[in-house]
Structure formats: C-alpha cells, structure tokens
Amino acid sequence: MQFDITGFLIFLAFILPGFVAQKARDSITPRTLKPQSAVSEVGEFVLAGILSHIFLILIFCGYFQFFQKSFFAIFQNTLHYGSLPNFLWNYRPFLLAYFVLSLATGYIVGGVQGYLILRQPVRSWLLNKRPLTVVLERLGIPGFLKNDPVWYFVFQQRAPGTQVFLDIEMRDSGGFYTGELMSYGIVDDSEENKDFYIARVNFKADRAAEYAPLPCDGLLLNFKNVLSMQVVKIPPDPKTRVLEIENVGSPERPEPGVRAAHPSG
C-alpha cells in the first residue's frame, strides 16, 4: 500500500482543524440529527478548516507587516518565485507552530460558529428592524424556522445559571416526581425513548398525597413512561428563585445546571 503524502498533508491542513472546529461547535449547540453523507461531513470539515486558515493568515500577515517586515518581504519573494516548499523546509519550527495554532484557531472558529447558531444575533437583529418585519408580514412569513428538536428547545437554558425544574406525571398510575433537571439526551423528536436525569427528587403516589423527598442522589427516567410534564425555568435571580422553587416542590437550591448530551456523549 503506497503512502499518499498529498492526502496526508490535506488532512493535516484542512480536515483536522475543521474536525476540531466541529467538536467545539458541538459542545455549544446540538449537531444535526439528520444522517449526513461522508462527502457532506468532510465538506464541513474542509470549510471550517479554510475559515480557520483565513483567520490565522490574516493575523500573521498583520503581525509580520507591522512588526517583522523583513520576514514578510522574504515570504512575499518566496510566493513570487514559487519556492514555497524550500521556504517551509527552511522554517520548519515556524511551520510546526503554524500547524498548532491552526488547531487552536479551529477551536475558536467552532466556538464562534456555535455561538452564532445558538444566539442567532444576525437573525435577531434583522427581526428587530421594522422594514424587514413589514416585508415578512406581507409575504405571510411570521418568522424564521429552527431545526432544533422540540425536546432540546423545551429544556434549553436561556441564560447561564438557569435552573430547570420538572413536575412529572408517570403513566399507568406510576405516581408523580419533581426535581431539578441535570442531564438529558438530545435525540430526534421521532425517538420515543428519551432518557433524562433529575436530582433532589420528590415523589407522591397520587394527586391528593403530599410530596416527600426520595433517599437517592438522583433518578433516571425515560420519556416513554411519562404522561405529562410541567417545566419551570428559574432565572439566576435570588428574588424570584425562592418562590418558584416552592412551586415545584424543591425546598433547596440545587447545585450545577443542566447538561445536554448527544446519545454518543
């Protein structure tokens, strides 16, 4: 089997930074649940890698233009005379540093992509502009659609530190649970089996009974066994926290916030 050096260099230069960018993006916002072809997934890696290199090259050019003009002139001459391989070989430490920085830049690019997807600042800004909303209303378009699963939309924390409490009625007279949502899997809406984990659990056998705390660290439930669920999101405001916690039957403030996880993680 012959080793393809060109393919290996393309992998290091474009696919690897794109892969790092996607991992950073997926840590902020849910990745698409629809199956992707290998060509589509590799295309996303390459696009993110190209964005990372563009950002990094602009930074390098700006730095060398203002602080290392002699080095920048050498690089320009290298491109002009087509001796880039010799230049890269002579400046191997610089090439290695650039590769490491490209991975770090890929992570930053992925984080920015995740933030833009999650917060939608451009879309929000456009919808706040009266001329655009008038055009959309005349076209019969009430707003822009989102691809997020309903399951994720319901449990999503709108602000850091937001606590999500659940009041759950189980099927087949399985009783009622309350507690703070700690973790849940992000799956497609068509998937009936959705696991979620609650802490500081309280239980009662029927509607007329009183809630009592369960002697456990937490409880793992499946949405398939849930008849109904009331969701209460408590913002990180001490003035409103006490009243709303009492409404969902949790007497104390829980510790960390919600963790959303893909089925694979």
TAMOGI-V525684 format. One record per helix or strand of 2 or more residues. SS is the DSSP state (~ for helix, > for strand). FROM is the first residue (numbers start at 1). LEN is the number of residues. If there is no record, write none. Layout:
BEGIN
ss;from;len
SS;FROM;LEN
SS;FROM;LEN
END
This chain:
BEGIN
ss;from;len
~;5;22
~;38;30
~;69;13
~;84;7
~;92;28
~;121;7
~;130;9
~;150;6
>;163;8
>;176;11
>;195;10
>;212;2
>;218;5
~;223;3
>;226;9
~;238;10
>;259;4
END
